[in-house]
Amino acid sequence: MADSPSSSEALFERARHLIPGGVNSPVRAFRSVGGTPFFTKRAEGARLHTVDGRELIDFVCTWGPAVHGHNHPAIRAAVAEALEGGTSFGTPNPYEVEMAEWITRLVPSVERVRCCNSGTEATMSCIRLARGFTGRDKIVKFAGCYHGHVDSLLVKAGSGALTLGNPDSAGVPASFAAETLVIPYNDPQALDALFYDHGEEIAGVIVESYPANCGLILPSQGYIKQLRDLCTRHGAVLIFDEVMTGFRLAPGGVQEIEGITPDLTAMGKVIGGGLPVGAFGGRADIMGKLAPEGPVYQAGTLSGNPLAMAAGIAAIQLLVEENPYARLDAMGRQLAGALRDAATKKGIPLQVPQTGSMLCLFFAEEPVMDYDAAVASDTAYFKKLFHLALEAGVYLAPSPFETLFISTAHEVADIDRACEVLAAAVGKL
């Protein structure tokens, strides 16, 4: 890499003149927390090393993919071995077959699978496939759920769209949005009413299996089963977006944990081992509608890229061999408990939903169960907490509406230190 300024401020100043907002993904710009984003020069294990010479304990983990931390030697070795054969072929390669075998073996709903290049491509393809399979047009999504920057799904979206206070993106034609029906999450009555009114028009329902792009929201008892039953009754395709939760919470994702089988599943993040990747799969009869077997077109020059497949296979193998899920959950519970205890001591209302290696912070009086409650939480508290933690060497997601992640590279000392730093930060709010 060519010589560049050593400071994050200098790099950000250069970037702002060349890249919209100075970043290649909006939430990285620190707009919702203020300040200048830092630039990372390398990452190892559970730590980021910035161009400013700082070492940070990382609880963003590349926004989820780094379930084994950064630069894991087994993943690095797998990529190096694949690289000996080349970077891209434009033909089928053995790695993509092995990846398909792993996914169909571990993910309960997936009988056939196709790889692509991002989570956005995966969800977009699921939507098109649901429409092509059913011959219907309407898609249902839930307020606050984010499924990538797909035109018809950027309606009441979470993630960066919510962070920037602009849930409905410019550039999306009203006619596209009109084919998307949006309802609140965790509202059984709204779900029943929706299918009563539109059941025969609905091609598919897409849901983050555990919504994690407007904070972390867990489903109420029986809600996912109700959704499954309604889709089955009305012939709609149920799509689980497991881009974030897939392989991170269990080898088979949330569908394994909940015992609910969707018709299609969108995947990404962990299955790339840190490289760009996406995949979608499900019932054989639905997947059989994809070209070249069927009329639903989907393609990608770099789909099944050998480097990404090799990295992802190594990541999945490590999860299967090590089965780290109980340990990750214990670390998550420790971190969440420390935050709750500190908030109680300070007298500040704080909700910390947590499942496995995922958790978030809502400064709110009551448990957050939907989008409206999430956006009503006190974001000023989070902004101050974020900077206090960062100053002390702990990196949280730079948005009150994102999820924190723990990796297998986090050690006892890392979690103890994070608990200490975050408790002290809460005490200063």
SVG drawing of the C-alpha trace seen along z (x, -y; Angstrom):
<svg xmlns="http://www.w3.org/2000/svg" viewBox="-59 -17 64 50">
<polyline fill="none" stroke="black" stroke-width="0.4" points="0.0,0.0 1.3,-3.5 2.4,-5.7 -0.5,-7.4 -1.0,-9.7 -0.6,-8.0 -3.6,-9.5 -7.3,-8.6 -8.2,-12.3 -5.9,-12.8 -7.2,-9.6 -10.8,-10.6 -10.2,-14.1 -8.8,-12.5 -11.7,-10.0 -14.4,-12.7 -13.3,-14.3 -13.4,-11.0 -16.0,-8.7 -19.5,-9.8 -19.5,-10.6 -15.9,-9.4 -17.0,-5.7 -18.1,-2.8 -20.9,-1.8 -22.9,-4.5 -22.8,-3.4 -19.0,-3.6 -19.1,-7.4 -19.9,-7.7 -22.8,-10.1 -25.0,-8.8 -22.4,-9.0 -20.3,-11.9 -16.6,-12.3 -14.2,-11.0 -14.1,-7.3 -10.8,-5.5 -9.0,-3.6 -7.8,-0.1 -4.5,1.0 -4.6,4.6 -6.7,6.9 -5.7,10.0 -7.9,12.1 -10.3,10.0 -8.4,6.7 -8.2,4.0 -5.0,2.0 -5.6,-1.5 -3.4,-3.7 -3.1,-5.9 -1.3,-3.2 -4.3,-2.3 -5.3,1.3 -9.0,1.9 -11.0,4.8 -13.5,5.3 -17.2,6.1 -18.2,5.3 -16.4,8.3 -16.8,7.0 -20.5,6.6 -20.9,10.3 -18.7,12.4 -15.7,12.7 -17.1,15.3 -13.6,16.7 -12.1,13.2 -9.7,11.6 -7.0,13.3 -7.6,16.8 -4.6,19.0 -6.8,21.8 -8.9,19.5 -5.7,17.7 -4.1,21.0 -7.2,22.1 -7.2,18.9 -3.5,19.2 -4.0,22.7 -6.9,21.7 -4.9,18.7 -2.2,21.1 -4.8,22.2 -5.9,18.7 -8.3,16.0 -11.3,16.6 -12.1,19.0 -15.5,18.2 -16.2,21.9 -17.5,24.3 -14.9,25.2 -14.7,27.9 -15.0,25.5 -18.5,24.4 -19.6,28.0 -18.1,28.6 -19.7,25.4 -23.1,26.6 -22.6,29.9 -21.9,28.2 -24.9,25.8 -27.4,28.5 -26.1,30.8 -26.3,28.1 -29.2,25.8 -32.5,27.6 -34.5,25.9 -32.0,26.1 -32.3,28.9 -30.6,27.0 -28.5,23.9 -26.9,21.3 -24.0,19.0 -23.8,15.3 -21.7,12.4 -23.5,10.6 -26.4,10.8 -28.2,8.2 -27.9,10.5 -29.2,13.4 -32.3,11.6 -33.0,10.0 -32.8,13.4 -35.1,14.9 -37.7,12.3 -37.6,12.8 -37.7,16.6 -40.8,16.3 -42.6,14.2 -41.6,16.5 -42.7,19.6 -46.1,18.3 -47.0,16.1 -47.8,13.4 -46.4,9.9 -46.8,8.8 -43.9,9.1 -44.3,8.7 -41.5,7.3 -41.4,6.1 -40.7,2.6 -37.1,2.2 -35.9,5.4 -33.1,4.7 -32.5,7.1 -29.8,5.2 -30.3,2.3 -32.9,4.0 -35.3,1.4 -38.5,3.1 -37.2,3.8 -35.9,0.3 -39.2,-0.5 -39.1,-1.0 -35.6,0.5 -33.2,0.9 -29.3,0.9 -27.7,-2.2 -31.0,-3.5 -32.3,-3.7 -29.0,-5.1 -29.2,-7.9 -32.8,-8.7 -33.9,-7.9 -35.7,-4.5 -37.2,-5.0 -34.4,-5.5 -34.5,-8.1 -34.3,-6.5 -36.9,-3.8 -40.0,-4.2 -43.3,-4.4 -44.5,-1.6 -41.8,0.7 -42.6,-0.2 -46.3,0.4 -45.7,4.1 -44.2,4.3 -46.5,4.6 -45.0,3.6 -46.3,4.5 -44.9,4.2 -42.9,7.1 -44.2,9.1 -47.8,8.1 -49.9,11.3 -53.1,9.4 -51.5,7.3 -50.1,10.5 -53.5,12.2 -55.2,9.1 -52.6,8.9 -53.2,12.4 -56.9,12.0 -56.9,9.0 -54.1,10.0 -53.4,13.7 -54.0,14.6 -51.8,11.8 -48.7,12.5 -45.8,14.1 -43.6,14.3 -42.8,13.0 -39.2,12.1 -38.1,11.7 -34.8,11.5 -35.0,14.7 -34.0,12.6 -34.2,8.9 -30.8,7.4 -30.6,4.3 -32.6,2.0 -30.8,3.3 -31.6,6.9 -35.2,7.8 -36.2,11.3 -39.6,12.8 -42.4,13.2 -43.5,16.7 -45.1,18.5 -44.7,15.6 -42.5,17.3 -44.7,20.4 -47.7,18.2 -45.9,16.8 -45.0,20.3 -48.6,21.5 -50.0,18.5 -47.6,18.8 -48.4,22.5 -52.1,21.9 -52.1,19.2 -49.4,20.6 -46.9,17.8 -43.1,18.5 -41.6,17.9 -38.1,16.5 -35.7,16.4 -32.9,13.8 -30.2,15.6 -27.4,13.5 -26.5,12.3 -27.6,15.3 -26.7,18.2 -23.9,20.3 -23.3,17.6 -26.0,18.7 -26.0,22.4 -24.7,24.4 -28.3,24.3 -29.0,20.8 -32.2,19.7 -34.3,22.2 -32.4,24.9 -32.8,23.2 -36.6,22.5 -37.4,25.7 -39.2,23.7 -38.4,24.5 -38.7,21.7 -39.1,22.3 -36.1,20.2 -33.1,19.0 -30.7,16.1 -27.2,16.5 -23.9,14.6 -21.3,13.2 -19.9,16.3 -20.0,18.5 -17.4,16.3 -14.9,16.4 -14.3,12.7 -14.5,12.5 -17.5,11.2 -20.2,13.8 -23.8,14.7 -26.0,17.7 -29.6,18.7 -31.4,22.0 -34.4,23.9 -37.0,26.4 -36.0,28.3 -39.2,27.5 -38.7,23.7 -35.0,23.7 -35.8,25.7 -37.4,22.6 -33.9,20.9 -32.2,20.7 -30.9,22.7 -33.6,25.2 -36.4,22.7 -37.5,19.3 -36.3,17.2 -33.0,15.6 -30.1,15.0 -26.4,14.9 -23.0,13.5 -19.5,13.4 -17.8,14.1 -20.5,16.3 -18.8,19.3 -15.4,17.5 -12.8,20.1 -11.1,17.8 -14.4,16.9 -15.6,20.5 -12.3,21.8 -12.4,19.2 -16.1,20.0 -15.5,23.8 -12.7,23.3 -14.9,21.1 -17.7,23.6 -15.4,26.6 -14.0,24.7 -17.5,24.2 -18.4,27.9 -15.2,29.1 -15.0,26.7 -18.7,26.3 -18.1,22.9 -21.7,21.9 -22.1,22.5 -18.9,20.5 -20.0,17.7 -23.3,17.5 -21.6,17.5 -19.5,14.5 -22.6,12.8 -24.5,13.3 -21.5,12.0 -21.3,8.8 -25.0,8.2 -25.2,8.8 -22.4,6.3 -24.2,3.6 -27.5,4.3 -25.9,4.2 -24.1,1.0 -27.3,-0.7 -29.2,0.4 -26.5,-1.0 -26.6,-4.3 -30.4,-4.4 -30.5,-4.5 -33.1,-2.4 -31.2,0.0 -32.4,3.1 -29.7,5.5 -31.3,8.2 -28.8,11.0 -28.7,14.4 -25.5,16.3 -22.8,14.1 -25.1,11.2 -26.4,8.4 -27.4,4.8 -28.1,1.8 -31.5,0.0 -31.7,-2.9 -35.4,-2.3 -37.7,-1.6 -39.3,1.5 -38.1,4.5 -37.9,3.5 -40.1,5.7 -40.6,3.7 -39.3,0.9 -41.3,-1.9 -39.9,-1.0 -36.4,-0.8 -36.5,-4.3 -38.0,-5.7 -35.0,-4.6 -32.6,-7.3 -29.8,-7.5 -28.0,-10.3 -27.0,-7.9 -25.6,-5.5 -23.6,-8.2 -21.8,-9.1 -21.3,-5.5 -19.8,-4.7 -17.1,-7.4 -16.3,-6.6 -15.8,-3.0 -13.7,-3.8 -11.5,-6.1 -10.8,-3.2 -10.0,-0.8 -13.4,1.0 -15.0,0.7 -18.8,1.0 -20.9,0.6 -21.1,-3.1 -24.8,-3.2 -27.5,-2.7 -29.4,-0.5 -26.8,2.1 -25.9,5.4 -22.7,6.2 -20.8,9.4 -18.5,11.7 -16.0,14.1 -14.2,17.2 -11.1,15.1 -12.4,13.1 -10.7,14.5 -11.8,14.3 -9.5,11.3 -11.1,9.4 -14.6,9.9 -13.5,9.0 -11.9,5.8 -14.9,4.9 -17.2,5.4 -15.0,3.1 -14.8,0.4 -18.5,0.5 -19.6,0.5 -17.3,-2.5 -18.8,-4.2 -22.4,-3.7 -21.4,-5.1 -20.4,-8.3 -23.6,-8.8"/>
</svg>
